[in-house]
Amino acid sequence: MPVLSVDGLSLVDILLLGVIIIGLPLEALINLKSARAELASGKPGVRVKHYTQTILLLWGISLPIIVLWASSGRAWAELGFDLNMSDWAFSGWVLAALIAAFFALQFAQVTRSESVRTQIRDHMSKNTIMANFMPHTDEERRVFNLMGVSAGIAEEIVFRGYLIWAFGLFMPIWSAAALALVVFTVLHSYQGWSQLPGVLAMGALVTLVFLLSGSIWPAIAVHIFVDVINNGTVCRARMQTV
């Protein structure tokens, strides 16, 4: 097996896939209990610490993929860095816009309605894992937003661009996308099992955006938007008045 390859898996690909598919889940499983306990402690700076670690991890996985792509001389379009302007591709952008509009509407409802804010607060009180993970202070919100931007770029490169490309070498594209979605969902188990159906649904929608558009750009855009606006939604919901 070559160290680098233009059109197939190389030794470097095998190492990267091993880290993503095996290494990351093992790391999450090993550190899950201690990370949840640390977040539950509410100690000053603990959430910023975890957000920062996540940002570094995201870029630590995605940047090697970019370097690998450039070093191998692969077409960037195969990773999704392309703008397809066909009618079919346009439907992917439309879907991304509809997803963004849904979460923007949710944010507007939270801003206007105390009853909606109460519903979200009640929901979060039943999910202490996410309540402990979400930001509480202005500094935490700023770093969380930076993490959202990083996740929007890095996770799309890894799970939509790279994994679908790699799995697609051995199976139909929709099967490759489904398998990549499974890996994406499992790696979000730190949010608690009750959150995984939502993660799966959102991941499936963004995967569909990627497949329809043939481009990683709308997937990145909607991923960033959803992460950042959801942070704002939770922030507004925690306020008794707006």
C-alpha positions in Angstrom: 0.0 0.0 0.0 1.4 3.4 -1.0 2.1 6.0 1.6 0.1 8.5 -0.5 -2.4 7.9 -3.3 -4.3 10.1 -5.7 -7.4 8.0 -6.2 -7.4 5.3 -3.5 -6.7 4.6 0.1 -3.1 5.1 1.2 -1.2 4.2 4.4 -1.9 7.7 5.7 -5.6 7.3 5.0 -5.6 4.0 7.0 -4.0 5.7 9.9 -6.4 8.6 9.8 -9.4 6.3 9.5 -8.2 4.3 12.4 -8.0 7.4 14.6 -11.5 8.6 13.5 -13.4 5.3 13.7 -11.5 3.6 16.5 -9.4 6.1 18.4 -12.0 8.9 18.9 -14.7 6.6 20.2 -12.2 4.9 22.6 -11.0 8.3 23.8 -14.5 9.5 24.4 -15.5 6.2 26.2 -12.4 6.4 28.5 -12.8 10.0 29.5 -16.7 10.2 29.4 -17.3 9.7 33.1 -14.6 12.0 34.4 -15.5 14.7 31.9 -19.2 14.6 33.0 -18.2 14.8 36.6 -15.9 17.7 36.0 -18.6 19.6 34.1 -21.1 18.8 36.8 -18.8 20.3 39.4 -19.4 23.8 37.9 -15.8 24.9 38.8 -14.8 28.2 37.2 -13.2 27.7 33.8 -14.2 24.1 33.5 -16.5 24.5 30.5 -14.1 26.8 28.7 -11.4 24.2 29.2 -13.6 21.5 27.6 -14.7 23.7 24.8 -11.0 24.6 24.1 -10.0 20.9 24.2 -12.8 20.1 21.7 -11.7 22.9 19.3 -8.1 21.6 19.4 -9.4 18.0 18.8 -11.6 19.1 15.9 -8.7 20.9 14.1 -6.3 18.2 15.1 -8.3 15.7 13.0 -9.4 17.9 10.1 -6.2 19.7 9.3 -4.3 16.4 8.6 -7.0 15.5 6.1 -6.5 18.9 4.3 -2.7 18.3 4.3 -3.2 14.7 3.1 -5.4 15.9 0.3 -2.9 18.6 -0.8 0.0 16.2 -0.6 -1.7 13.5 -2.5 -2.7 15.8 -5.3 -6.4 14.8 -5.0 -9.1 16.9 -6.6 -10.7 19.2 -4.0 -14.1 18.5 -5.5 -13.9 14.9 -4.2 -13.7 16.3 -0.7 -16.7 18.5 -1.4 -14.9 21.8 -2.0 -16.8 22.5 -5.1 -19.7 24.7 -6.2 -22.2 22.8 -8.4 -24.7 25.2 -9.8 -27.1 22.6 -11.3 -30.8 22.6 -10.4 -30.3 19.4 -8.4 -27.5 21.0 -6.4 -29.6 24.1 -5.8 -32.1 21.9 -3.9 -29.3 21.2 -1.4 -28.9 24.9 -0.8 -32.6 25.3 -0.4 -32.7 22.5 2.2 -29.9 24.2 4.1 -31.9 27.4 4.0 -35.0 25.7 5.3 -33.0 24.1 8.2 -31.6 27.5 9.1 -35.0 29.1 8.9 -36.4 26.5 11.3 -33.8 27.2 14.0 -34.1 31.0 13.4 -37.8 30.7 14.0 -37.2 28.8 17.2 -34.8 31.5 18.4 -37.5 34.2 17.6 -40.1 32.2 19.5 -37.8 32.0 22.5 -37.1 35.7 22.3 -40.8 36.6 22.3 -42.4 34.1 24.5 -41.8 33.4 28.2 -43.8 30.2 28.0 -41.5 28.9 25.3 -38.5 29.8 27.4 -40.0 28.0 30.4 -40.6 24.9 28.2 -36.9 24.9 27.2 -35.7 25.4 30.8 -37.9 22.5 31.9 -36.5 20.3 29.2 -32.9 21.2 30.1 -33.6 20.6 33.8 -34.4 17.0 32.8 -31.1 16.6 30.9 -28.4 17.5 33.4 -25.7 16.3 31.0 -26.5 19.0 28.4 -27.4 21.6 31.1 -23.9 21.1 32.6 -22.3 21.2 29.1 -24.0 24.3 27.7 -22.5 27.7 28.6 -23.6 29.8 31.5 -21.4 32.9 31.3 -20.6 35.4 28.6 -17.0 34.1 28.3 -18.3 30.6 28.0 -20.8 31.6 25.3 -18.0 33.3 23.3 -15.8 30.2 23.4 -18.8 27.9 22.7 -19.6 29.9 19.6 -15.9 29.5 18.5 -16.3 25.8 19.1 -19.5 25.9 17.0 -17.7 27.5 14.1 -14.8 25.0 14.4 -17.3 22.1 14.5 -19.2 23.4 11.5 -16.0 23.4 9.4 -14.0 20.5 10.9 -16.9 18.0 11.4 -18.1 18.5 7.8 -14.7 17.9 6.4 -14.3 14.8 8.5 -17.7 13.2 8.5 -19.3 14.5 5.3 -16.3 15.0 3.0 -13.7 12.5 4.1 -15.6 9.6 5.5 -18.1 9.5 2.7 -15.3 9.6 0.2 -13.4 6.8 1.9 -16.4 4.6 2.5 -17.6 5.4 -1.1 -14.5 3.6 -2.5 -16.1 0.3 -1.3 -19.8 0.8 -1.4 -22.6 3.0 -3.0 -22.5 6.6 -2.1 -25.8 6.5 0.0 -24.5 3.5 1.9 -21.2 5.3 2.5 -23.2 8.4 3.7 -25.3 6.3 6.1 -22.2 4.6 7.6 -20.5 8.0 8.0 -23.6 9.2 9.7 -23.5 6.3 12.2 -19.9 7.3 13.1 -20.9 10.9 13.5 -23.8 10.0 15.8 -21.9 7.6 18.0 -19.2 10.3 18.6 -21.8 12.6 20.0 -22.9 10.1 22.7 -21.2 12.5 25.3 -24.5 14.5 25.0 -26.4 11.6 26.6 -28.5 8.8 24.9 -31.6 10.9 25.0 -30.0 13.4 22.6 -28.8 10.9 20.0 -32.1 10.7 18.0 -31.9 14.5 17.5 -28.2 14.3 16.6 -29.0 11.5 14.1 -31.9 13.5 12.6 -29.8 16.7 12.3 -26.8 14.8 10.9 -29.0 13.1 8.4 -30.4 16.4 7.2 -26.9 17.9 6.8 -25.8 14.8 5.0 -28.7 15.2 2.6 -27.6 18.8 2.1 -24.1 17.6 1.2 -25.3 14.8 -1.1 -27.9 17.0 -3.0 -25.6 20.0 -3.4 -22.5 17.9 -4.1 -20.7 20.5 -2.0 -19.4 20.8 1.5 -20.1 24.6 1.6 -23.8 24.6 2.4 -23.3 21.9 5.0 -20.6 24.0 6.7 -22.8 27.1 6.6 -25.9 25.5 8.1 -23.8 23.5 10.7 -22.2 26.7 11.9 -25.5 28.6 11.9 -27.4 25.9 13.9 -24.6 25.5 16.5 -24.3 29.3 17.1 -28.0 30.1 17.1 -28.8 27.2 19.4 -26.3 28.6 21.8 -28.3 31.9 21.6 -31.6 30.1 22.0 -30.4 28.4 25.2 -29.0 31.7 26.5 -32.4 33.4 25.9 -34.3 30.6 27.4 -32.3 30.8 30.7 -33.4 34.5 31.0 -36.6 35.0 33.0 -37.3 38.1 30.9 -35.9 39.3 27.5 
